[in-house]
């Protein structure tokens, strides 16, 4: 099947079929090419492949058939021309920044991003002369005011981690392009099943494949999706040289995850909405943040921009950190872990885990309070999930 033919398929078909190129063995499922290097038929062939004059595999750091199948499938799902798979989601962000930014450049980034993203930008990239200004995700005036003649990139997550804020991708894409900058969107919460930022005007999409793309908490990986020039040449060039590559085994696991992604995301959305509605009416819960609730500040935007509201529910309990930790410790079913996107429901206290490296001032600016909890609603029976959260809530209230 040609790439053009694959792009005519509907999303669920692409999730199962896109990117597979059968070998002469005629395998039905994708094989795993667990090899570090590939053999050339002659010295001339080796030289031609290394020079880029002839297609073919060279070394699994940057050419591997299993990794390539994952890249092709994810690119087809996101509607991108190219995809580069990386060792982790943070490696995907690093590769994008290192490939497309240089000393003296400026980035405008939402405050509402994963804590490691903040540290990468304001600590490590700053050492190489890249300056970052952080702004509130949904304050579009602040985005525009922060842009300077040196701004080369606008970076955001939507929905955001952990507050599930939703930004208008098309509006920010227009703003970025008016100033000659790129819009980079971390799409980890929504996945291409619920939201396709490239179709809304974004230039590059980032994924932590570790989350929903895998779906069962098995492997760590990341991906960058976009056009053939920036992603297919520049980001790929950085990966080929620096080496933050995805392993073939992990790529095979992610391929299997993508096959069930549409089905799983619908089930995550259904369970999460039930949990959010239950939490919203409970004593001791001061706020519930889920884009599917009419009470969410960006509910209308999420309904327009996404085809579903995702599996992440964030809520705040009375009593600060002490009460939040009692809640966590009292649960029995859910997994207390910072990962998300798993078939198993997970629970974390962001202020002391995912965003614990931020200063108290930075956490306050991002809206991450000591009583905030994030639950990534899994695929267990929702009645069992709610019963377990009830145990946590009773403990948080001192019961």
BELPEZI-V585474 format. One record per residue. RES is the residue in three letters. SS is DSSP state (A for helix, B for strand, O for the rest). NEAR is the number of other C-alpha atoms within 10 Angstrom. D_CENTER is the distance of its C-alpha to the mean C-alpha in Angstrom with 2 decimals. Layout:
RES:SS:NEAR:D_CENTER + RES:SS:NEAR:D_CENTER
This chain:
UNK:O:10:28.58 + UNK:O:9:27.87 + UNK:A:11:24.53 + UNK:A:9:26.08 + UNK:A:9:27.02 + UNK:A:18:23.54 + UNK:A:16:22.28 + UNK:A:11:24.97 + UNK:O:15:23.65 + UNK:O:10:21.95 + UNK:A:19:18.33 + UNK:A:17:19.33 + UNK:A:15:21.64 + UNK:A:21:19.18 + UNK:A:24:16.89 + UNK:A:18:20.03 + UNK:A:20:21.95 + UNK:O:28:20.27 + UNK:O:25:20.51 + UNK:O:20:23.18 + UNK:O:17:26.30 + UNK:O:12:28.96 + UNK:O:10:31.21 + UNK:O:6:35.00 + UNK:O:6:34.80 + UNK:O:9:33.56 + UNK:O:10:30.86 + UNK:O:9:29.21 + UNK:O:12:25.91 + UNK:O:20:24.09 + UNK:O:17:25.74 + UNK:O:16:24.27 + UNK:O:17:25.69 + UNK:O:13:26.04 + UNK:O:11:27.93 + UNK:O:13:27.60 + UNK:B:14:29.67 + UNK:O:13:31.46 + UNK:O:10:35.20 + UNK:O:14:36.86 + UNK:O:7:40.02 + UNK:O:9:41.76 + UNK:A:8:41.62 + UNK:A:9:41.41 + UNK:A:16:38.34 + UNK:A:17:36.61 + UNK:A:13:37.44 + UNK:A:14:36.28 + UNK:A:15:32.83 + UNK:A:14:32.33 + UNK:O:10:33.54 + UNK:O:9:31.14 + UNK:O:10:34.21 + UNK:O:12:33.56 + UNK:O:11:30.35 + UNK:O:17:29.69 + UNK:O:17:28.16 + UNK:O:17:29.06 + UNK:B:15:27.02 + UNK:O:22:23.89 + UNK:O:20:22.22 + UNK:O:23:21.64 + UNK:O:18:23.28 + UNK:O:24:22.90 + UNK:A:23:23.34 + UNK:A:27:20.92 + UNK:A:27:18.04 + UNK:A:20:19.24 + UNK:A:22:19.20 + UNK:A:28:15.53 + UNK:A:25:14.86 + UNK:A:23:17.30 + UNK:A:23:15.97 + UNK:A:30:12.38 + UNK:A:26:14.11 + UNK:A:26:16.42 + UNK:A:25:13.95 + UNK:A:23:12.31 + UNK:O:18:15.84 + UNK:O:23:15.51 + UNK:O:15:18.43 + UNK:B:23:16.80 + UNK:B:28:13.92 + UNK:B:30:13.99 + UNK:B:31:12.68 + UNK:B:32:12.48 + UNK:O:23:13.38 + UNK:O:21:10.19 + UNK:A:24:6.89 + UNK:A:21:9.53 + UNK:A:23:11.77 + UNK:A:29:9.71 + UNK:A:25:10.02 + UNK:A:21:13.56 + UNK:A:26:14.53 + UNK:A:26:13.69 + UNK:A:19:15.70 + UNK:A:18:18.44 + UNK:A:18:18.94 + UNK:A:16:19.13 + UNK:O:19:20.57 + UNK:O:14:23.94 + UNK:O:13:26.17 + UNK:O:13:27.20 + UNK:O:18:24.11 + UNK:B:24:22.50 + UNK:B:24:18.97 + UNK:B:25:18.46 + UNK:B:24:15.40 + UNK:B:26:14.73 + UNK:O:24:15.94 + UNK:O:28:13.38 + UNK:O:23:10.52 + UNK:O:19:9.78 + UNK:A:21:13.24 + UNK:A:15:12.80 + UNK:A:20:11.50 + UNK:A:21:14.77 + UNK:A:15:16.83 + UNK:A:15:15.76 + UNK:A:21:16.76 + UNK:A:16:19.81 + UNK:A:14:21.20 + UNK:A:13:20.54 + UNK:A:19:20.16 + UNK:A:16:22.97 + UNK:A:11:25.21 + UNK:A:14:25.00 + UNK:O:14:25.96 + UNK:O:22:22.72 + UNK:B:19:23.02 + UNK:B:22:20.36 + UNK:B:17:21.20 + UNK:B:23:19.13 + UNK:B:22:19.73 + UNK:O:17:19.16 + UNK:O:24:16.33 + UNK:O:17:18.81 + UNK:O:11:21.87 + UNK:A:16:22.21 + UNK:A:10:25.50 + UNK:A:15:23.98 + UNK:A:21:21.49 + UNK:A:15:24.53 + UNK:A:9:26.77 + UNK:A:17:24.47 + UNK:O:20:24.50 + UNK:O:13:27.15 + UNK:O:10:28.68 + UNK:O:15:26.58 + UNK:B:23:23.18 + UNK:B:22:21.18 + UNK:B:25:17.59 + UNK:B:26:15.99 + UNK:B:24:12.47 + UNK:B:27:10.63 + UNK:B:28:7.91 + UNK:O:25:9.32 + UNK:O:29:9.85 + UNK:O:23:9.87 + UNK:O:23:9.76 + UNK:O:30:12.33 + UNK:O:25:14.63 + UNK:O:24:12.87 + UNK:O:22:14.45 + UNK:O:23:14.11 + UNK:O:22:14.98 + UNK:O:17:17.02 + UNK:A:24:15.13 + UNK:A:17:18.45 + UNK:A:13:20.36 + UNK:A:24:18.26 + UNK:A:22:18.24 + UNK:A:17:22.00 + UNK:A:19:22.38 + UNK:A:26:20.58 + UNK:A:17:22.63 + UNK:A:10:25.81 + UNK:O:16:25.56 + UNK:O:14:24.64 + UNK:O:22:21.09 + UNK:B:24:17.73 + UNK:B:26:14.93 + UNK:B:29:11.45 + UNK:B:24:8.61 + UNK:B:25:5.00 + UNK:O:23:4.48 + UNK:O:26:2.24 + UNK:O:26:5.91 + UNK:O:25:7.84 + UNK:A:26:7.12 + UNK:A:27:10.01 + UNK:A:21:12.42 + UNK:A:20:12.35 + UNK:O:23:11.46 + UNK:O:23:11.98 + UNK:A:29:11.82 + UNK:A:23:14.10 + UNK:A:13:16.68 + UNK:A:16:16.69 + UNK:O:19:17.49 + UNK:O:23:14.45 + UNK:O:23:15.17 + UNK:B:24:11.97 + UNK:B:30:8.42 + UNK:B:27:5.82 + UNK:B:29:3.61 + UNK:B:27:4.28 + UNK:O:30:6.89 + UNK:O:26:8.46 + UNK:O:26:7.21 + UNK:O:26:8.28 + UNK:O:30:8.88 + UNK:O:28:11.39 + UNK:O:25:12.29 + UNK:O:18:15.10 + UNK:O:17:14.07 + UNK:O:13:15.86 + UNK:O:18:14.20 + UNK:O:20:11.93 + UNK:O:26:10.31 + UNK:B:27:7.97 + UNK:B:29:8.62 + UNK:B:32:9.83 + UNK:B:32:11.33 + UNK:B:24:14.29 + UNK:O:18:18.05 + UNK:O:15:20.50 + UNK:O:12:21.81 + UNK:A:18:19.01 + UNK:A:26:16.53 + UNK:A:17:19.16 + UNK:A:15:21.67 + UNK:A:17:20.49 + UNK:A:26:17.16 + UNK:A:26:18.79 + UNK:A:17:21.85 + UNK:A:19:20.20 + UNK:A:26:18.67 + UNK:A:16:22.11 + UNK:A:10:23.85 + UNK:A:11:21.75 + UNK:O:17:20.47 + UNK:O:22:16.94 + UNK:B:24:16.88 + UNK:O:25:15.48 + UNK:O:24:18.41 + UNK:A:25:19.98 + UNK:A:16:20.06 + UNK:A:22:16.34 + UNK:A:30:15.89 + UNK:A:22:18.48 + UNK:A:20:16.82 + UNK:A:28:13.57 + UNK:A:29:16.04 + UNK:A:19:17.62 + UNK:A:22:14.48 + UNK:A:26:13.84 + UNK:A:20:17.47 + UNK:A:16:17.09 + UNK:A:23:13.71 + UNK:A:20:15.66 + UNK:A:12:18.13 + UNK:A:23:15.88 + UNK:A:27:13.82 + UNK:A:18:17.25 + UNK:A:18:18.52 + UNK:A:25:15.72 + UNK:A:21:16.45 + UNK:A:19:20.14 + UNK:A:23:20.19 + UNK:A:27:18.06 + UNK:A:22:20.42 + UNK:A:16:23.37 + UNK:A:22:22.27 + UNK:A:24:21.61 + UNK:A:14:25.02 + UNK:A:14:26.68 + UNK:A:24:25.40 + UNK:A:17:26.40 + UNK:O:12:30.00 + UNK:O:14:30.35 + UNK:O:12:32.60 + UNK:O:16:31.05 + UNK:B:19:27.69 + UNK:B:15:27.76 + UNK:B:18:24.67 + UNK:B:24:21.97 + UNK:B:23:18.80 + UNK:O:29:17.35 + UNK:O:29:16.92 + UNK:O:24:19.20 + UNK:O:17:22.06 + UNK:O:10:24.56 + UNK:O:14:24.74 + UNK:O:17:21.21 + UNK:O:16:21.79 + UNK:O:20:19.59 + UNK:A:19:20.40 + UNK:A:15:22.17 + UNK:A:14:19.50 + UNK:A:23:16.84 + UNK:A:13:19.50 + UNK:A:10:20.12 + UNK:A:20:16.68 + UNK:O:20:14.96 + UNK:O:15:16.70 + UNK:O:20:15.82 + UNK:O:28:14.76 + UNK:O:30:12.30 + UNK:O:32:13.02 + UNK:B:32:12.64 + UNK:B:25:16.06 + UNK:B:23:17.02 + UNK:B:20:20.73 + UNK:B:22:23.38 + UNK:B:25:26.54 + UNK:O:19:29.88 + UNK:O:17:31.09 + UNK:A:14:28.30 + UNK:A:19:27.05 + UNK:A:13:30.05 + UNK:A:24:29.50 + UNK:A:24:25.75 + UNK:A:20:26.51 + UNK:A:19:29.31 + UNK:A:26:26.95 + UNK:A:22:24.60 + UNK:A:14:27.63 + UNK:A:17:29.32 + UNK:O:20:26.75 + UNK:O:14:27.69 + UNK:O:16:25.40 + UNK:O:20:21.84 + UNK:B:17:20.25 + UNK:B:16:20.13 + UNK:O:15:17.07 + UNK:O:15:14.09 + UNK:O:16:11.71 + UNK:O:26:10.29 + UNK:O:28:9.79 + UNK:O:24:13.17 + UNK:O:21:16.30 + UNK:O:19:17.90 + UNK:O:25:17.62 + UNK:B:21:16.50 + UNK:B:24:17.76 + UNK:B:24:17.41 + UNK:O:27:19.21 + UNK:A:24:16.80 + UNK:A:24:19.80 + UNK:A:13:20.91 + UNK:O:13:17.80 + UNK:O:18:14.29 + UNK:O:24:16.09 + UNK:O:14:19.41 + UNK:O:15:19.75 + UNK:O:18:19.90 + UNK:O:11:23.44 + UNK:A:15:24.77 + UNK:A:10:25.21 + UNK:A:16:21.61 + UNK:A:20:20.49 + UNK:A:13:23.17 + UNK:A:15:22.12 + UNK:A:22:18.56 + UNK:O:16:20.25 + UNK:O:22:19.42 + UNK:O:18:22.76 + UNK:O:23:24.35 + UNK:O:23:24.62 + UNK:B:26:20.97 + UNK:B:25:19.34 + UNK:B:22:15.98 + UNK:B:26:16.29 + UNK:B:27:13.70 + UNK:O:31:16.26 + UNK:O:27:16.89 + UNK:O:20:19.36 + UNK:O:16:22.54 + UNK:O:9:25.34 + UNK:A:18:24.43 + UNK:A:12:27.93 + UNK:A:12:27.38 + UNK:A:23:24.13 + UNK:A:18:26.04 + UNK:A:14:29.03 + UNK:A:17:27.12 + UNK:A:24:25.63 + UNK:A:18:29.21 + UNK:A:18:30.37 + UNK:A:23:27.95 + UNK:A:26:29.03 + UNK:A:16:32.66 + UNK:A:19:32.27 + UNK:A:26:30.56 + UNK:O:17:33.55 + UNK:O:11:35.84 + UNK:O:8:36.98
